[in-house]
Structures are given as C-alpha cells and as structure tokens.
Amino acid sequence: MDRVQYKGYFIEAAPRQLADDHRWTVNINIERHDDKGIDVRPFSASNTFETREEAIQHCFNFGGQIVDGQVSGCTPP
C-alpha cells in the first residue's frame, strides 16, 4: 500500500526512480479532508534509496515528521 492515514491526514508515497543510477527518491503528497473539500500539498526530500520499498517506508516516515511539525519549513495542509 502506498498510502496511510496518520493523525487525520493521508500520506501518499510517490517515489520516483532516477534514470541515471536507478535509485528511488522520496516524494509524498499529504492530504487533509474536511467539510470544505480536500487540500493536498506535495513534499520531497533529497534522500535516495536502493529499492522502491525502502523509499516508500521513508516517504511515510517523512510525512509523519511533517505532520508532527518536526520538519522546518514544511507545514501540512
């Protein structure tokens, strides 16, 4: 599964494979659903990983840190 719910937000892992070295990037979308609709914000990190599975796990960790307010300059929707 490439999507988890965390503290009222949905974190969607969207890793991409780099063409030059075939490593995987950390890219996520964080969604918040409320009575006004859906608000989505994309985030990325410079980390890369050997496998897609590793990247997905780090996507979820990164998203959780953003939701928890632990990443400077990143605010969830």
N, C-alpha and C positions, 0 to 999 in steps of 0.2 A: 504494500500500500504506500502510495506517495503523498498521502495527506493524513494529518492527525488533527484532533481538536485539543486545544490547550488553553485553559483559563478563559473560555468564552471566545477564543479566536480559532480560526482554521489556519494551519500552516501547511502549505503545499510545497513539496520539494520539486524543484525543476532543474536538476543538474544537467550540465551540457558537457559533451566530450570535446576536448580540444583537438583540432586537426593535426597540430604539429607533434605532440607527444602522447596523444590518446588518453591523457589524464582527465579527470572529471572535476568540474567546477561546482562551487556552492552558490546556487541561485534559488530564491524562495519567493513565494507570494504569501502575504499574511492578509487574511480576510476577517472582517467583522460584519456580522449580520445583525441588523436591528430593524425597528419599525420604519425607518427611512429607506432601507434597502441594504445593499452590500457595498462596503468600502474595501478596496483592495490596494495594497502597496507592495511593490517589488523591492527586494533587497538582494545584495550579493556580497560575497567575501572573496578575498584573493587566494584563499586556500585551494589546493587541488589534491586529488586523491587517486590512487591506482584503480579503484573499482567504483562502479556506479553505486553499489550497496554502501560502501564507506561514505561516499559523498551524500547519499540520502540521509544517513544517520547524522552526519554533521549539519546538514540542512535543518533537520528537526532541532538539534541542539542550539544552533544559531538562532532559529526562530524563537525558541523558548527564552533565550537570553534577551532577545529584543523585547518580547512581551513582558519580561520581568524587569525591564529598564536597565539592564546591565551592559548595553552596547551604546557607547557615547555617540550622539548624533543620529541615532535611529529610534524613531518613535512609531509604534504600531498605529494602525488606523483607529 
